[in-house]
Amino acid sequence: PGKVLLPIDGENSIQKIKKICLSSKTITDVVLATSDDSSDDALVDFAQSINLDSFRGSLNDVLSRFTNAALSKNADVVVYVGGDCPMLDIYAVDDAVQKLVDGNFDFVTNYQPATFPNGHDVNVITIEKLKELEIAANNNQLDKKKIFEIYKQIPFNLNNLINAKNNYQTLNDSDARALIYQKYLLSESNEE
């Protein structure tokens, strides 16, 4: 959890993602889904300090944690965003949700195959399909850590968001972090 709590222009990744999601035209609630492992205590404490609901579940069962977090909010449509994506494009999120609803899809993604820059990963799924996915994963003993790899093995009505850019905008390595910090510093300079 350390990288998502690193400061970026006065806020960390979790704060930035919360703000981005709350600016959405389609997202009505935000919850941090994390593990019940003690290594994530600081993350949950931080979420509480900024009035961000959190849901804790098994470290090794990401799918169940994600499903139960969505159920705790009575969600019909669920948007999954990684905590290390502070450059998330809210327009891509809203577009994905709209495509899911209007196109009668089960799942809309820009992650598999990757059609947006790394760091703009958006996965939108109906709660019904998410519950089916968990049942299928339990029955077939699939790896529940990689929740959006499972759909490749189970029938879905799938749509993919298209964007040809190819660069990296997550906090996974020091080069990417430097670019993100630079973006926020430059955007602050341009506002003055």
Rosetta constraint file for C-alpha pairs under 8 A:
AtomPair CA 1 CA 5 HARMONIC 6.90 0.50
AtomPair CA 1 CA 39 HARMONIC 7.37 0.50
AtomPair CA 1 CA 40 HARMONIC 6.18 0.50
AtomPair CA 1 CA 42 HARMONIC 7.86 0.50
AtomPair CA 1 CA 43 HARMONIC 6.38 0.50
AtomPair CA 2 CA 6 HARMONIC 6.67 0.50
AtomPair CA 3 CA 84 HARMONIC 7.35 0.50
AtomPair CA 3 CA 171 HARMONIC 6.70 0.50
AtomPair CA 3 CA 172 HARMONIC 7.92 0.50
AtomPair CA 4 CA 12 HARMONIC 6.27 0.50
AtomPair CA 4 CA 13 HARMONIC 4.99 0.50
AtomPair CA 4 CA 14 HARMONIC 6.21 0.50
AtomPair CA 4 CA 83 HARMONIC 6.29 0.50
AtomPair CA 4 CA 84 HARMONIC 5.57 0.50
AtomPair CA 4 CA 171 HARMONIC 7.54 0.50
AtomPair CA 5 CA 12 HARMONIC 5.13 0.50
AtomPair CA 5 CA 13 HARMONIC 6.31 0.50
AtomPair CA 5 CA 14 HARMONIC 6.91 0.50
AtomPair CA 5 CA 43 HARMONIC 7.47 0.50
AtomPair CA 6 CA 11 HARMONIC 8.00 0.50
AtomPair CA 6 CA 12 HARMONIC 5.38 0.50
AtomPair CA 6 CA 13 HARMONIC 7.22 0.50
AtomPair CA 7 CA 11 HARMONIC 5.16 0.50
AtomPair CA 7 CA 12 HARMONIC 4.45 0.50
AtomPair CA 7 CA 13 HARMONIC 7.53 0.50
AtomPair CA 8 CA 12 HARMONIC 5.34 0.50
AtomPair CA 8 CA 13 HARMONIC 7.22 0.50
AtomPair CA 8 CA 180 HARMONIC 7.80 0.50
AtomPair CA 8 CA 181 HARMONIC 5.93 0.50
AtomPair CA 8 CA 184 HARMONIC 7.38 0.50
AtomPair CA 9 CA 181 HARMONIC 6.88 0.50
AtomPair CA 9 CA 184 HARMONIC 6.11 0.50
AtomPair CA 9 CA 185 HARMONIC 6.75 0.50
AtomPair CA 11 CA 15 HARMONIC 5.99 0.50
AtomPair CA 11 CA 16 HARMONIC 6.62 0.50
AtomPair CA 12 CA 16 HARMONIC 6.33 0.50
AtomPair CA 13 CA 17 HARMONIC 6.03 0.50
AtomPair CA 13 CA 83 HARMONIC 6.62 0.50
AtomPair CA 13 CA 84 HARMONIC 6.17 0.50
AtomPair CA 13 CA 85 HARMONIC 6.86 0.50
AtomPair CA 13 CA 86 HARMONIC 4.94 0.50
AtomPair CA 14 CA 18 HARMONIC 6.07 0.50
AtomPair CA 14 CA 47 HARMONIC 7.84 0.50
AtomPair CA 14 CA 83 HARMONIC 6.12 0.50
AtomPair CA 14 CA 84 HARMONIC 7.78 0.50
AtomPair CA 14 CA 86 HARMONIC 7.41 0.50
AtomPair CA 15 CA 19 HARMONIC 6.25 0.50
AtomPair CA 15 CA 50 HARMONIC 7.80 0.50
AtomPair CA 16 CA 20 HARMONIC 6.14 0.50
AtomPair CA 16 CA 86 HARMONIC 5.63 0.50
AtomPair CA 17 CA 21 HARMONIC 6.00 0.50
AtomPair CA 17 CA 83 HARMONIC 7.28 0.50
AtomPair CA 17 CA 85 HARMONIC 7.17 0.50
AtomPair CA 17 CA 86 HARMONIC 5.46 0.50
AtomPair CA 17 CA 87 HARMONIC 7.95 0.50
AtomPair CA 17 CA 88 HARMONIC 7.13 0.50
AtomPair CA 18 CA 22 HARMONIC 6.08 0.50
AtomPair CA 18 CA 30 HARMONIC 6.99 0.50
AtomPair CA 18 CA 52 HARMONIC 7.84 0.50
AtomPair CA 19 CA 23 HARMONIC 6.25 0.50
AtomPair CA 20 CA 24 HARMONIC 6.80 0.50
AtomPair CA 20 CA 88 HARMONIC 7.30 0.50
AtomPair CA 20 CA 89 HARMONIC 7.91 0.50
AtomPair CA 20 CA 90 HARMONIC 6.22 0.50
AtomPair CA 21 CA 27 HARMONIC 6.50 0.50
AtomPair CA 21 CA 30 HARMONIC 7.14 0.50
AtomPair CA 21 CA 90 HARMONIC 6.80 0.50
AtomPair CA 22 CA 27 HARMONIC 6.68 0.50
AtomPair CA 22 CA 28 HARMONIC 7.27 0.50
AtomPair CA 22 CA 29 HARMONIC 7.42 0.50
AtomPair CA 22 CA 30 HARMONIC 7.44 0.50
AtomPair CA 23 CA 90 HARMONIC 7.49 0.50
AtomPair CA 24 CA 90 HARMONIC 6.10 0.50
AtomPair CA 24 CA 91 HARMONIC 7.77 0.50
AtomPair CA 24 CA 93 HARMONIC 7.66 0.50
AtomPair CA 24 CA 94 HARMONIC 6.46 0.50
AtomPair CA 25 CA 94 HARMONIC 6.47 0.50
AtomPair CA 26 CA 94 HARMONIC 5.79 0.50
AtomPair CA 26 CA 97 HARMONIC 6.82 0.50
AtomPair CA 26 CA 98 HARMONIC 7.88 0.50
AtomPair CA 27 CA 79 HARMONIC 7.98 0.50
AtomPair CA 27 CA 94 HARMONIC 7.92 0.50
AtomPair CA 29 CA 73 HARMONIC 7.58 0.50
AtomPair CA 30 CA 52 HARMONIC 7.16 0.50
AtomPair CA 30 CA 53 HARMONIC 7.11 0.50
AtomPair CA 31 CA 52 HARMONIC 6.41 0.50
AtomPair CA 31 CA 53 HARMONIC 4.95 0.50
AtomPair CA 31 CA 54 HARMONIC 5.23 0.50
AtomPair CA 31 CA 55 HARMONIC 6.90 0.50
AtomPair CA 31 CA 69 HARMONIC 7.05 0.50
AtomPair CA 32 CA 47 HARMONIC 7.47 0.50
AtomPair CA 32 CA 52 HARMONIC 7.04 0.50
AtomPair CA 32 CA 53 HARMONIC 6.18 0.50
AtomPair CA 32 CA 54 HARMONIC 4.38 0.50
AtomPair CA 32 CA 55 HARMONIC 6.09 0.50
AtomPair CA 32 CA 69 HARMONIC 7.95 0.50
AtomPair CA 33 CA 54 HARMONIC 5.76 0.50
AtomPair CA 33 CA 55 HARMONIC 4.82 0.50
AtomPair CA 33 CA 56 HARMONIC 5.99 0.50
AtomPair CA 33 CA 57 HARMONIC 7.66 0.50
AtomPair CA 33 CA 65 HARMONIC 6.53 0.50
AtomPair CA 33 CA 66 HARMONIC 6.15 0.50
AtomPair CA 33 CA 69 HARMONIC 6.06 0.50
AtomPair CA 34 CA 40 HARMONIC 7.00 0.50
AtomPair CA 34 CA 44 HARMONIC 7.85 0.50
AtomPair CA 34 CA 54 HARMONIC 7.25 0.50
AtomPair CA 34 CA 55 HARMONIC 6.23 0.50
AtomPair CA 34 CA 56 HARMONIC 5.04 0.50
AtomPair CA 34 CA 57 HARMONIC 6.47 0.50
AtomPair CA 34 CA 59 HARMONIC 7.72 0.50
AtomPair CA 34 CA 65 HARMONIC 7.28 0.50
AtomPair CA 35 CA 40 HARMONIC 6.37 0.50
AtomPair CA 35 CA 55 HARMONIC 7.98 0.50
AtomPair CA 35 CA 56 HARMONIC 4.90 0.50
AtomPair CA 35 CA 57 HARMONIC 4.79 0.50
AtomPair CA 35 CA 58 HARMONIC 5.39 0.50
AtomPair CA 35 CA 59 HARMONIC 4.70 0.50
AtomPair CA 35 CA 65 HARMONIC 7.53 0.50
AtomPair CA 36 CA 40 HARMONIC 6.90 0.50
AtomPair CA 36 CA 41 HARMONIC 7.86 0.50
AtomPair CA 36 CA 56 HARMONIC 4.99 0.50
AtomPair CA 36 CA 57 HARMONIC 5.16 0.50
AtomPair CA 36 CA 58 HARMONIC 5.91 0.50
AtomPair CA 36 CA 59 HARMONIC 6.45 0.50
AtomPair CA 37 CA 41 HARMONIC 7.36 0.50
AtomPair CA 37 CA 58 HARMONIC 7.57 0.50
AtomPair CA 37 CA 59 HARMONIC 6.28 0.50
AtomPair CA 40 CA 44 HARMONIC 6.44 0.50
AtomPair CA 41 CA 45 HARMONIC 6.08 0.50
AtomPair CA 42 CA 46 HARMONIC 6.05 0.50
AtomPair CA 43 CA 47 HARMONIC 6.18 0.50
AtomPair CA 44 CA 48 HARMONIC 6.19 0.50
AtomPair CA 44 CA 54 HARMONIC 6.48 0.50
AtomPair CA 45 CA 49 HARMONIC 6.31 0.50
AtomPair CA 46 CA 50 HARMONIC 6.61 0.50
AtomPair CA 47 CA 51 HARMONIC 6.24 0.50
AtomPair CA 47 CA 52 HARMONIC 4.83 0.50
AtomPair CA 47 CA 53 HARMONIC 6.69 0.50
AtomPair CA 47 CA 54 HARMONIC 6.81 0.50
AtomPair CA 48 CA 52 HARMONIC 5.59 0.50
AtomPair CA 48 CA 53 HARMONIC 6.67 0.50
AtomPair CA 48 CA 54 HARMONIC 7.63 0.50
AtomPair CA 54 CA 69 HARMONIC 7.90 0.50
AtomPair CA 55 CA 65 HARMONIC 7.52 0.50
AtomPair CA 55 CA 68 HARMONIC 7.87 0.50
AtomPair CA 55 CA 69 HARMONIC 5.48 0.50
AtomPair CA 56 CA 65 HARMONIC 6.72 0.50
AtomPair CA 56 CA 69 HARMONIC 7.85 0.50
AtomPair CA 57 CA 61 HARMONIC 7.49 0.50
AtomPair CA 57 CA 62 HARMONIC 7.71 0.50
AtomPair CA 57 CA 64 HARMONIC 7.39 0.50
AtomPair CA 57 CA 65 HARMONIC 4.78 0.50
AtomPair CA 58 CA 62 HARMONIC 6.85 0.50
AtomPair CA 58 CA 64 HARMONIC 7.66 0.50
AtomPair CA 58 CA 65 HARMONIC 6.40 0.50
AtomPair CA 60 CA 144 HARMONIC 7.20 0.50
AtomPair CA 60 CA 145 HARMONIC 5.92 0.50
AtomPair CA 61 CA 65 HARMONIC 6.36 0.50
AtomPair CA 61 CA 144 HARMONIC 5.14 0.50
AtomPair CA 61 CA 145 HARMONIC 5.46 0.50
AtomPair CA 62 CA 66 HARMONIC 5.97 0.50
AtomPair CA 62 CA 144 HARMONIC 5.83 0.50
AtomPair CA 62 CA 145 HARMONIC 4.84 0.50
AtomPair CA 62 CA 146 HARMONIC 7.15 0.50
AtomPair CA 62 CA 147 HARMONIC 6.65 0.50
AtomPair CA 63 CA 67 HARMONIC 6.05 0.50
AtomPair CA 63 CA 134 HARMONIC 6.60 0.50
AtomPair CA 63 CA 144 HARMONIC 5.31 0.50
AtomPair CA 63 CA 145 HARMONIC 6.49 0.50
AtomPair CA 63 CA 146 HARMONIC 7.56 0.50
AtomPair CA 63 CA 147 HARMONIC 5.32 0.50
AtomPair CA 64 CA 68 HARMONIC 5.96 0.50
AtomPair CA 64 CA 134 HARMONIC 6.75 0.50
AtomPair CA 64 CA 144 HARMONIC 7.62 0.50
AtomPair CA 65 CA 69 HARMONIC 6.04 0.50
AtomPair CA 66 CA 70 HARMONIC 6.32 0.50
AtomPair CA 67 CA 71 HARMONIC 6.20 0.50
AtomPair CA 67 CA 127 HARMONIC 7.74 0.50
AtomPair CA 67 CA 130 HARMONIC 6.55 0.50
AtomPair CA 67 CA 131 HARMONIC 6.85 0.50
AtomPair CA 67 CA 134 HARMONIC 7.73 0.50
AtomPair CA 68 CA 72 HARMONIC 5.98 0.50
AtomPair CA 69 CA 73 HARMONIC 6.77 0.50
AtomPair CA 70 CA 74 HARMONIC 6.40 0.50
AtomPair CA 70 CA 75 HARMONIC 5.50 0.50
AtomPair CA 70 CA 78 HARMONIC 6.56 0.50
AtomPair CA 70 CA 127 HARMONIC 7.47 0.50
AtomPair CA 71 CA 75 HARMONIC 6.05 0.50
AtomPair CA 71 CA 127 HARMONIC 7.85 0.50
AtomPair CA 75 CA 127 HARMONIC 6.62 0.50
AtomPair CA 76 CA 126 HARMONIC 5.97 0.50
AtomPair CA 76 CA 127 HARMONIC 5.19 0.50
AtomPair CA 76 CA 128 HARMONIC 7.66 0.50
AtomPair CA 77 CA 97 HARMONIC 7.79 0.50
AtomPair CA 77 CA 124 HARMONIC 6.99 0.50
AtomPair CA 77 CA 125 HARMONIC 5.84 0.50
AtomPair CA 77 CA 126 HARMONIC 4.47 0.50
AtomPair CA 77 CA 127 HARMONIC 5.62 0.50
AtomPair CA 78 CA 124 HARMONIC 5.56 0.50
AtomPair CA 78 CA 125 HARMONIC 5.31 0.50
AtomPair CA 78 CA 126 HARMONIC 6.00 0.50
AtomPair CA 78 CA 127 HARMONIC 6.38 0.50
AtomPair CA 79 CA 93 HARMONIC 7.80 0.50
AtomPair CA 79 CA 97 HARMONIC 7.75 0.50
AtomPair CA 79 CA 122 HARMONIC 7.05 0.50
AtomPair CA 79 CA 123 HARMONIC 5.75 0.50
AtomPair CA 79 CA 124 HARMONIC 4.46 0.50
AtomPair CA 79 CA 125 HARMONIC 6.64 0.50
AtomPair CA 80 CA 122 HARMONIC 6.26 0.50
AtomPair CA 80 CA 123 HARMONIC 5.17 0.50
AtomPair CA 80 CA 124 HARMONIC 6.28 0.50
AtomPair CA 81 CA 85 HARMONIC 7.35 0.50
AtomPair CA 81 CA 121 HARMONIC 6.49 0.50
AtomPair CA 81 CA 122 HARMONIC 5.72 0.50
AtomPair CA 81 CA 123 HARMONIC 6.90 0.50
AtomPair CA 82 CA 121 HARMONIC 7.20 0.50
AtomPair CA 84 CA 119 HARMONIC 7.30 0.50
AtomPair CA 84 CA 170 HARMONIC 5.67 0.50
AtomPair CA 84 CA 171 HARMONIC 5.57 0.50
AtomPair CA 84 CA 172 HARMONIC 7.54 0.50
AtomPair CA 85 CA 119 HARMONIC 4.67 0.50
AtomPair CA 85 CA 120 HARMONIC 6.41 0.50
AtomPair CA 85 CA 121 HARMONIC 7.55 0.50
AtomPair CA 85 CA 169 HARMONIC 7.01 0.50
AtomPair CA 85 CA 170 HARMONIC 5.11 0.50
AtomPair CA 85 CA 171 HARMONIC 7.05 0.50
AtomPair CA 86 CA 119 HARMONIC 7.35 0.50
AtomPair CA 86 CA 170 HARMONIC 7.13 0.50
AtomPair CA 87 CA 119 HARMONIC 6.33 0.50
AtomPair CA 87 CA 120 HARMONIC 6.58 0.50
AtomPair CA 87 CA 169 HARMONIC 6.42 0.50
AtomPair CA 87 CA 170 HARMONIC 7.46 0.50
AtomPair CA 87 CA 180 HARMONIC 7.70 0.50
AtomPair CA 88 CA 119 HARMONIC 6.38 0.50
AtomPair CA 88 CA 120 HARMONIC 4.67 0.50
AtomPair CA 88 CA 121 HARMONIC 7.37 0.50
AtomPair CA 89 CA 93 HARMONIC 6.64 0.50
AtomPair CA 89 CA 120 HARMONIC 6.11 0.50
AtomPair CA 90 CA 94 HARMONIC 6.15 0.50
AtomPair CA 91 CA 95 HARMONIC 5.94 0.50
AtomPair CA 92 CA 96 HARMONIC 6.04 0.50
AtomPair CA 92 CA 122 HARMONIC 7.45 0.50
AtomPair CA 92 CA 161 HARMONIC 7.91 0.50
AtomPair CA 93 CA 97 HARMONIC 6.28 0.50
AtomPair CA 93 CA 122 HARMONIC 6.20 0.50
AtomPair CA 94 CA 98 HARMONIC 6.08 0.50
AtomPair CA 95 CA 99 HARMONIC 6.04 0.50
AtomPair CA 96 CA 100 HARMONIC 6.17 0.50
AtomPair CA 96 CA 108 HARMONIC 5.86 0.50
AtomPair CA 96 CA 109 HARMONIC 7.02 0.50
AtomPair CA 96 CA 122 HARMONIC 7.52 0.50
AtomPair CA 96 CA 123 HARMONIC 7.74 0.50
AtomPair CA 96 CA 124 HARMONIC 6.52 0.50
AtomPair CA 96 CA 161 HARMONIC 6.83 0.50
AtomPair CA 97 CA 101 HARMONIC 6.27 0.50
AtomPair CA 97 CA 108 HARMONIC 7.56 0.50
AtomPair CA 97 CA 124 HARMONIC 6.25 0.50
AtomPair CA 98 CA 102 HARMONIC 5.79 0.50
AtomPair CA 98 CA 103 HARMONIC 7.91 0.50
AtomPair CA 99 CA 103 HARMONIC 5.34 0.50
AtomPair CA 99 CA 104 HARMONIC 7.76 0.50
AtomPair CA 99 CA 105 HARMONIC 7.46 0.50
AtomPair CA 99 CA 108 HARMONIC 7.17 0.50
AtomPair CA 99 CA 159 HARMONIC 7.82 0.50
AtomPair CA 100 CA 104 HARMONIC 5.75 0.50
AtomPair CA 100 CA 105 HARMONIC 4.85 0.50
AtomPair CA 100 CA 106 HARMONIC 6.71 0.50
AtomPair CA 100 CA 107 HARMONIC 6.52 0.50
AtomPair CA 100 CA 108 HARMONIC 5.96 0.50
AtomPair CA 100 CA 124 HARMONIC 7.24 0.50
AtomPair CA 100 CA 125 HARMONIC 7.49 0.50
AtomPair CA 100 CA 159 HARMONIC 7.74 0.50
AtomPair CA 101 CA 105 HARMONIC 6.86 0.50
AtomPair CA 105 CA 157 HARMONIC 5.14 0.50
AtomPair CA 105 CA 158 HARMONIC 5.87 0.50
AtomPair CA 105 CA 159 HARMONIC 6.76 0.50
AtomPair CA 106 CA 125 HARMONIC 5.68 0.50
AtomPair CA 106 CA 126 HARMONIC 5.72 0.50
AtomPair CA 106 CA 129 HARMONIC 6.14 0.50
AtomPair CA 106 CA 156 HARMONIC 6.10 0.50
AtomPair CA 106 CA 157 HARMONIC 5.17 0.50
AtomPair CA 106 CA 158 HARMONIC 6.12 0.50
AtomPair CA 107 CA 123 HARMONIC 7.21 0.50
AtomPair CA 107 CA 124 HARMONIC 5.61 0.50
AtomPair CA 107 CA 125 HARMONIC 4.42 0.50
AtomPair CA 107 CA 126 HARMONIC 6.83 0.50
AtomPair CA 107 CA 129 HARMONIC 8.00 0.50
AtomPair CA 107 CA 156 HARMONIC 7.01 0.50
AtomPair CA 107 CA 157 HARMONIC 6.57 0.50
AtomPair CA 107 CA 158 HARMONIC 5.08 0.50
AtomPair CA 107 CA 159 HARMONIC 6.45 0.50
AtomPair CA 108 CA 123 HARMONIC 5.93 0.50
AtomPair CA 108 CA 124 HARMONIC 5.18 0.50
AtomPair CA 108 CA 125 HARMONIC 6.55 0.50
AtomPair CA 108 CA 158 HARMONIC 5.90 0.50
AtomPair CA 108 CA 159 HARMONIC 4.76 0.50
AtomPair CA 108 CA 160 HARMONIC 5.51 0.50
AtomPair CA 108 CA 161 HARMONIC 7.04 0.50
AtomPair CA 109 CA 121 HARMONIC 7.65 0.50
AtomPair CA 109 CA 122 HARMONIC 5.63 0.50
AtomPair CA 109 CA 123 HARMONIC 4.48 0.50
AtomPair CA 109 CA 124 HARMONIC 6.30 0.50
AtomPair CA 109 CA 159 HARMONIC 6.64 0.50
AtomPair CA 109 CA 160 HARMONIC 5.01 0.50
AtomPair CA 109 CA 161 HARMONIC 6.02 0.50
AtomPair CA 110 CA 114 HARMONIC 5.50 0.50
AtomPair CA 110 CA 115 HARMONIC 5.26 0.50
AtomPair CA 110 CA 116 HARMONIC 6.05 0.50
AtomPair CA 110 CA 121 HARMONIC 6.01 0.50
AtomPair CA 110 CA 122 HARMONIC 5.77 0.50
AtomPair CA 110 CA 123 HARMONIC 6.84 0.50
AtomPair CA 110 CA 160 HARMONIC 5.52 0.50
AtomPair CA 110 CA 161 HARMONIC 4.93 0.50
AtomPair CA 110 CA 162 HARMONIC 6.86 0.50
AtomPair CA 111 CA 115 HARMONIC 6.64 0.50
AtomPair CA 111 CA 116 HARMONIC 7.41 0.50
AtomPair CA 111 CA 121 HARMONIC 5.40 0.50
AtomPair CA 111 CA 122 HARMONIC 6.52 0.50
AtomPair CA 111 CA 123 HARMONIC 7.03 0.50
AtomPair CA 112 CA 148 HARMONIC 7.95 0.50
AtomPair CA 112 CA 160 HARMONIC 7.82 0.50
AtomPair CA 113 CA 160 HARMONIC 7.73 0.50
AtomPair CA 114 CA 118 HARMONIC 7.67 0.50
AtomPair CA 115 CA 160 HARMONIC 7.85 0.50
AtomPair CA 115 CA 161 HARMONIC 6.64 0.50
AtomPair CA 115 CA 162 HARMONIC 5.22 0.50
AtomPair CA 115 CA 163 HARMONIC 4.98 0.50
AtomPair CA 115 CA 164 HARMONIC 5.95 0.50
AtomPair CA 115 CA 165 HARMONIC 7.28 0.50
AtomPair CA 115 CA 166 HARMONIC 7.83 0.50
AtomPair CA 116 CA 120 HARMONIC 6.16 0.50
AtomPair CA 116 CA 121 HARMONIC 7.10 0.50
AtomPair CA 116 CA 161 HARMONIC 7.92 0.50
AtomPair CA 116 CA 162 HARMONIC 6.98 0.50
AtomPair CA 116 CA 163 HARMONIC 5.07 0.50
AtomPair CA 116 CA 164 HARMONIC 6.49 0.50
AtomPair CA 116 CA 165 HARMONIC 5.87 0.50
AtomPair CA 116 CA 166 HARMONIC 6.61 0.50
AtomPair CA 117 CA 121 HARMONIC 7.71 0.50
AtomPair CA 117 CA 165 HARMONIC 5.74 0.50
AtomPair CA 117 CA 166 HARMONIC 4.84 0.50
AtomPair CA 117 CA 167 HARMONIC 4.92 0.50
AtomPair CA 117 CA 168 HARMONIC 5.66 0.50
AtomPair CA 117 CA 169 HARMONIC 6.78 0.50
AtomPair CA 118 CA 166 HARMONIC 7.37 0.50
AtomPair CA 118 CA 167 HARMONIC 6.24 0.50
AtomPair CA 118 CA 168 HARMONIC 4.60 0.50
AtomPair CA 118 CA 169 HARMONIC 5.53 0.50
AtomPair CA 118 CA 170 HARMONIC 6.37 0.50
AtomPair CA 119 CA 168 HARMONIC 6.24 0.50
AtomPair CA 119 CA 169 HARMONIC 4.47 0.50
AtomPair CA 119 CA 170 HARMONIC 4.42 0.50
AtomPair CA 120 CA 169 HARMONIC 7.33 0.50
AtomPair CA 125 CA 129 HARMONIC 6.76 0.50
AtomPair CA 125 CA 130 HARMONIC 6.54 0.50
AtomPair CA 126 CA 130 HARMONIC 6.16 0.50
AtomPair CA 127 CA 131 HARMONIC 6.15 0.50
AtomPair CA 128 CA 132 HARMONIC 6.28 0.50
AtomPair CA 129 CA 133 HARMONIC 5.96 0.50
AtomPair CA 130 CA 134 HARMONIC 6.32 0.50
AtomPair CA 131 CA 135 HARMONIC 6.34 0.50
AtomPair CA 132 CA 136 HARMONIC 6.06 0.50
AtomPair CA 133 CA 137 HARMONIC 5.97 0.50
AtomPair CA 133 CA 150 HARMONIC 7.65 0.50
AtomPair CA 133 CA 151 HARMONIC 7.29 0.50
AtomPair CA 133 CA 154 HARMONIC 7.50 0.50
AtomPair CA 134 CA 138 HARMONIC 6.08 0.50
AtomPair CA 135 CA 139 HARMONIC 6.14 0.50
AtomPair CA 136 CA 140 HARMONIC 5.99 0.50
AtomPair CA 136 CA 154 HARMONIC 7.60 0.50
AtomPair CA 137 CA 141 HARMONIC 5.57 0.50
AtomPair CA 137 CA 142 HARMONIC 5.00 0.50
AtomPair CA 137 CA 143 HARMONIC 7.48 0.50
AtomPair CA 137 CA 144 HARMONIC 6.88 0.50
AtomPair CA 137 CA 150 HARMONIC 7.34 0.50
AtomPair CA 138 CA 142 HARMONIC 6.87 0.50
AtomPair CA 142 CA 150 HARMONIC 7.11 0.50
AtomPair CA 143 CA 147 HARMONIC 7.82 0.50
AtomPair CA 143 CA 150 HARMONIC 7.53 0.50
AtomPair CA 144 CA 150 HARMONIC 7.65 0.50
AtomPair CA 146 CA 150 HARMONIC 6.80 0.50
AtomPair CA 147 CA 151 HARMONIC 7.62 0.50
AtomPair CA 148 CA 152 HARMONIC 7.86 0.50
AtomPair CA 149 CA 153 HARMONIC 7.85 0.50
AtomPair CA 150 CA 154 HARMONIC 6.85 0.50
AtomPair CA 151 CA 155 HARMONIC 7.04 0.50
AtomPair CA 151 CA 156 HARMONIC 6.86 0.50
AtomPair CA 168 CA 176 HARMONIC 6.40 0.50
AtomPair CA 169 CA 176 HARMONIC 5.93 0.50
AtomPair CA 169 CA 177 HARMONIC 7.83 0.50
AtomPair CA 169 CA 179 HARMONIC 7.56 0.50
AtomPair CA 169 CA 180 HARMONIC 6.66 0.50
AtomPair CA 170 CA 176 HARMONIC 6.15 0.50
AtomPair CA 170 CA 177 HARMONIC 7.12 0.50
AtomPair CA 170 CA 180 HARMONIC 7.88 0.50
AtomPair CA 171 CA 176 HARMONIC 5.85 0.50
AtomPair CA 171 CA 177 HARMONIC 5.16 0.50
AtomPair CA 171 CA 180 HARMONIC 7.96 0.50
AtomPair CA 172 CA 176 HARMONIC 6.71 0.50
AtomPair CA 172 CA 177 HARMONIC 7.40 0.50
AtomPair CA 173 CA 177 HARMONIC 6.29 0.50
AtomPair CA 174 CA 178 HARMONIC 6.07 0.50
AtomPair CA 175 CA 179 HARMONIC 6.40 0.50
AtomPair CA 176 CA 180 HARMONIC 6.28 0.50
AtomPair CA 177 CA 181 HARMONIC 6.10 0.50
AtomPair CA 178 CA 182 HARMONIC 6.03 0.50
AtomPair CA 179 CA 183 HARMONIC 6.12 0.50
AtomPair CA 180 CA 184 HARMONIC 6.41 0.50
AtomPair CA 181 CA 185 HARMONIC 6.11 0.50
AtomPair CA 182 CA 186 HARMONIC 5.95 0.50
AtomPair CA 183 CA 187 HARMONIC 6.04 0.50
AtomPair CA 184 CA 188 HARMONIC 6.13 0.50
AtomPair CA 185 CA 189 HARMONIC 6.27 0.50
AtomPair CA 186 CA 190 HARMONIC 6.14 0.50
AtomPair CA 187 CA 191 HARMONIC 6.39 0.50
AtomPair CA 188 CA 192 HARMONIC 6.84 0.50
